[in-house]
Amino acid sequence: MIATILSALVAGIIIGPLARLVLPGRQNISIPMTVVLGAVGALAGSAIFHAVSGKSNTSGIDWIAFGIGVVVAAVAILVYGMITGREQGGSTGHPIT
C-alpha cells in the first residue's frame, strides 16, 4: 500500500506537469496540486489500462498506461479548475473576454 502511494507520487511528479503541458493556455494551480492530480492520473491510467488489456504486470515502463495517465491527469486538471473556479486560459493572467 505504501509502495503504491509512493510510486503514484513519483509518477505524479512526471505526469502532472506533462498533463499541464498538453493543455492549451495557463492553468492556475499550485505545484503540489499538480503532483497530486498527476498521481491520480497515474493510478487511474494504470487501472484503466489493466482493466482493458487484462495485463497485470509488464516489464519496464508501460507507455500506454503512462499516456492514459497523462490524459486522465489533464482532464482532472480541467475539472479541478472548473470546481475551484480558478481562471484558466490566457497566458497574461487576465480573464478571457
Backbone torsions as a table, in degrees:
resi	resn	phi	psi	omega
1	MET	NA	-49.1	179.6
2	ILE	-64.8	-39.9	179.7
3	ALA	-63.7	-37.0	178.2
4	THR	-65.4	-43.5	179.8
5	ILE	-64.9	-44.5	178.8
6	LEU	-64.6	-40.6	177.6
7	SER	-63.3	-40.8	179.2
8	ALA	-64.8	-39.6	179.1
9	LEU	-67.5	-39.4	176.9
10	VAL	-64.1	-44.1	176.9
11	ALA	-64.0	-35.7	178.9
12	GLY	-63.8	-31.3	177.5
13	ILE	-64.0	-29.8	179.4
14	ILE	-92.1	-48.2	-173.2
15	ILE	-71.1	-38.7	-179.3
16	GLY	-57.5	-55.2	177.8
17	PRO	-62.5	-35.6	176.7
18	LEU	-63.3	-39.4	178.3
19	ALA	-63.5	-39.2	177.9
20	ARG	-67.7	-32.6	178.9
21	LEU	-67.9	-35.1	-178.3
22	VAL	-78.4	-15.4	178.0
23	LEU	-83.1	139.4	177.9
24	PRO	-73.3	150.5	176.7
25	GLY	77.4	-162.0	-176.2
26	ARG	-112.3	134.1	176.0
27	GLN	-101.8	125.1	-173.8
28	ASN	-93.9	64.8	178.2
29	ILE	-129.8	159.7	-175.7
30	SER	-76.8	163.9	178.2
31	ILE	-64.7	-45.3	177.9
32	PRO	-59.5	-38.3	178.8
33	MET	-69.3	-33.3	175.6
34	THR	-61.8	-43.1	179.4
35	VAL	-66.3	-42.6	179.5
36	VAL	-62.9	-46.0	179.2
37	LEU	-67.2	-33.1	174.0
38	GLY	-65.2	-39.0	177.7
39	ALA	-65.9	-41.0	176.4
40	VAL	-61.5	-44.1	177.6
41	GLY	-61.9	-40.3	179.2
42	ALA	-63.2	-46.4	179.3
43	LEU	-64.6	-45.2	-179.1
44	ALA	-67.1	-41.5	179.1
45	GLY	-61.7	-42.4	177.9
46	SER	-65.0	-43.7	180.0
47	ALA	-64.2	-42.6	179.4
48	ILE	-63.5	-45.9	-179.5
49	PHE	-61.8	-45.0	-178.7
50	HIS	-67.8	-33.6	178.2
51	ALA	-69.6	-37.9	-177.5
52	VAL	-79.3	-43.6	-174.1
53	SER	-87.2	-25.4	-176.9
54	GLY	81.1	-1.6	178.4
55	LYS	-83.1	129.0	-179.2
56	SER	-106.3	-15.8	-178.2
57	ASN	-149.0	125.4	176.4
58	THR	-124.9	154.6	177.3
59	SER	-88.8	135.7	179.7
60	GLY	79.9	-156.8	-178.6
61	ILE	-84.6	132.6	177.5
62	ASP	-92.1	96.5	-171.5
63	TRP	-66.5	-32.6	179.2
64	ILE	-68.0	-45.4	176.9
65	ALA	-62.9	-36.7	177.7
66	PHE	-61.8	-46.9	178.9
67	GLY	-63.0	-41.9	176.7
68	ILE	-62.5	-39.2	178.3
69	GLY	-61.6	-39.2	178.1
70	VAL	-64.6	-42.7	179.5
71	VAL	-64.8	-45.1	179.7
72	VAL	-63.0	-41.5	179.0
73	ALA	-65.3	-38.4	177.6
74	ALA	-62.5	-42.5	177.1
75	VAL	-64.6	-41.4	178.9
76	ALA	-62.2	-38.7	178.2
77	ILE	-65.5	-42.0	177.3
78	LEU	-63.6	-44.0	180.0
79	VAL	-65.0	-42.4	177.8
80	TYR	-59.0	-43.3	178.1
81	GLY	-62.5	-38.6	179.1
82	MET	-70.5	-39.2	-178.7
83	ILE	-68.3	-43.7	-177.4
84	THR	-82.6	-11.7	-179.9
85	GLY	74.4	18.0	179.2
86	ARG	-74.9	141.4	-179.1
87	GLU	-68.8	135.7	175.8
88	GLN	-136.5	146.2	176.0
89	GLY	131.4	-96.1	-172.5
90	GLY	-58.9	144.9	-177.5
91	SER	-83.6	-7.2	-178.6
92	THR	-89.5	-10.9	-178.6
93	GLY	87.5	0.0	179.1
94	HIS	-94.9	149.9	179.7
95	PRO	-59.9	146.3	177.1
96	ILE	-82.5	128.0	-179.8
97	THR	-117.6	NA	NA
